Amino acid sequence: MHCLSGILSGICEGYSLSSVLPGLPNLHFICEHVHCPSCSGSLVVKKVKTRSVFIANYGNVKVKEHIKQCRSCGAWHGSEELPMLVKKGSNYSYSCLVQVGLMRYREKKQISEISQFFKDDCGIAISDTQVRRMAYSFLHYLGKFHYLHAGTINNYLESQGGYILYVDSTCEGRAPHLLTCIDGNSSFVLYSQKMASENQADLEKAFGKVLQLFGVPLCCVHDMGRGINNALDTVFPQAARVICHFHLLRDIGKDLLGEVYQRIKKVLSDKKIYADIRYQVQAIEKQTGGREAARNLFFRYDKSEQGSSDQLTGMLYGFLLELKSWENNGDGYGFPFDRPKFAYYKNLKLIYEQMVEIERLGFFGQEVLKKCRFHKIKQVLSSMLSDDELAKEIEALDIHIEHFDRLREIMRIAVPGDKKGLNDQGKIKNQSELLQVETNLKGYIGELDSEMKKLPKLKVVVTHLEKYWDKIFARGIQVNIQGETKTVFPHRTNNTSEQFYRRLKQILRRLHGNSKVNKDLIYLPEEIALIENLSNQAYIKNLLKDGSKLAGEFAKLDIEGKQLPYEKQDLELVMPVKIKNRLKDFTPLKVLIENNKLT
């Protein structure tokens, strides 16, 4: 290997060894021992094994291993350097394996792009199927490396005072749940596992492995899923607990607003208001000579001649565009924080009132109003606002929204008008602010008690807050960091996990170009979540010292015969091909009848 490195250093970048030298270059690996390590007997070369090996940056080389035998005890001894280069029985080196894995999951390359890279840059022809197999193998090796270095990870976690466990899972369609456990301080992905569902029994086993590998966390941050809550109670009874404030508010909002909001949404859809508005937009564009012409009138409506058809057309087109912009508008939080259909109705009403006032004040003549479709557009809006039942629903929803938004402001999370979306971690910076929120929340509950007689639906707010009260306010945790006592405050949301899943799904979508990732969750190894750690410099520094040493670490796992420190759950999500093929000719009754005839 030292000789190989020397040859490579003299070759221009972009060329592989096999493309420069005629024929396959030979690399000789000889057992380094002169005497048998077991009995000290003399060793002699008895046979030479030859095979082609593909090595990243080197290309295709011919490896000759000179194997020695002890004259005394007969033991066989091979080279100790060759197993560090390539696994026994394999033609692809560990460097190829790591190169494929990093290109696939870090650089988000397609299978065909990776194959082409090896062909062009390394002179290695690797089939797409082999690339896919190596990518999967990379994840398996990464998982084994990670869990076998739990002790090193623990030392780092202890140096920062312990770890805060963020727990969440994701799924899509009928795919399994991918559970991840992340440390909120270091952002290390500590553990990942695929499971059929978030049932308590499976979660207890998963958290038991986290306990075995990493010990008891300082605090657990999670959503309000019953399975997760009960499993954490069982496995980590002594750990502090915080439920995600965002999830808490979302559940409260859905229970408080969801029923009425869905009815409003259905009425708007049934009345075909969105289609009517789009039709009026297209009609104005056709009347003015195209979309660009209509937009030009909109942009310069305030500079057009007062009372002209151009001015009115630009105004009406602006009104319609404003309505279109509210069809799915929001701050990026989703329902119940964003209520686009409710906002759509409120803006529609506001626009209608402006149109009524424009007509009343007589800014435009009747001919201009008729020519610009003023009355037709006004009629479309009026038909929606004349629905008394819908108006009552809107009024009831408005009152409940006022109470819900006040709760958001008190808890300082997903505050109305804030544009952070799902990246919002809350606006509480210290213990005194947290105590102030707790005081305000108690006062808010007291106010709701008097309001519930008129608005019985508000009871769901009080019920949720009382149920999770002990897990809403996490006090600061005292930890010792390098001899100094510090106070650690867990995040009040589980957005650490949510952001992780968004990044993971972005990787998966880039790999195949589809928006759905359910097949990835079925077929990809559960260690896919650990890819995140390879972007964490603290992880690289403490476990690898240098990212280039990953291939050598994978080789050591095979040489030393290392196994996972826990029993891995066999979750068979897809029926094996052998069984599917056997079922094609599965005719037990026919076999019994034929056998009976023979007897």
WOQUI-V406783 format. One line per field, one symbol per residue. ss: DSSP state (h for helix, s for strand, l for the rest). psi: psi as a letter, one per 20 degrees, with the letter a starting at -180 (. if undefined). A space follows every 10 residues. Layout:
ss = ???
psi = ???
//
This chain:
ss = lhhhhhhhhl llllllhhhh lllllsssss llllslllll lsssssssss ssssslllss ssssssssss lllllsslll lhhhhsllll lsshhhhhhh hhhhhlllll hhhhhhhhhh hllllllhhh hhhhhhhhhh hhhhhhhhlh hhhhhhhhhl lllsssssss llllllssss ssslllllss sssssllllh hhhhhhhhhh hhhhllllss sslllhhhhh hhhhhlllls ssslhhhhhh hhhhhhhhhh hhhhhhhhhh llhhhhhhhh hhhhhhhhll hhhhhhhhhl hhhlllllhh hhhhhhhhhh hhhhhlllll lllllllllh hhhhhhhhhh hhhhhhhhhh hllllhhhhh hllhhhhhhh hhhhhllhhh hhhhhhhhhh hhhhhhhhhh hlllllllll hhhlllllll hhhhhhhhhh hhhhhhhhhh hllllhhhhh hhhhhhhlhh hhllllssss sllsssssll llllhhhhhh hhhhhhhhhh hhlllllhhh hhhllhhhhh hhhhhlhhhh hhhlllhhhh hhhhhhhhhl llllllllll llllllhhhh hhhhlllhhh hhhhhhhhl
psi = hggghgghhj pqqiqrghig qprpqpppoq piqhqphgjj rqqqphqppp qpppppihbo qppooopqqp hgijqqpaqi hghigqqpiq iprhhggggg ghhghgilqq ghhgghghgg hikpopqhgh ggghgghghg gggggghikh gggggghhhj jaqpopprqq rpcjqrpopq oqphgijpoh qqqpqhrlqg ghhggghhhg ghgiaprhqp prajpggggh ghhghmhiqq ppqphghghg gggghhhggg ghggggghgh ikhghgghgh ghggghhijr ghghhghghk hiirppjrhg ggghgghggg hgghijglqa jjhrqjgpmh hghggghggg gghhgghghh ikhqrhgggg hjkghgghhg hhhgiiohgg hggggghggh hggghhgghg ilplppipjh cjjpjrkphr hhhghggggh hghghhhhhh hhhhnhhihh ggggghhjgi jgoprqppqo olippqppoq qirkhggghg hggghgghhh hijqhpjhhg hghqqiihhi hhhijohhgg ghhihphijh ghhgghgggi kqrqjrpppn nohppqhggg hhhhknmhgg gggghhhh.
//
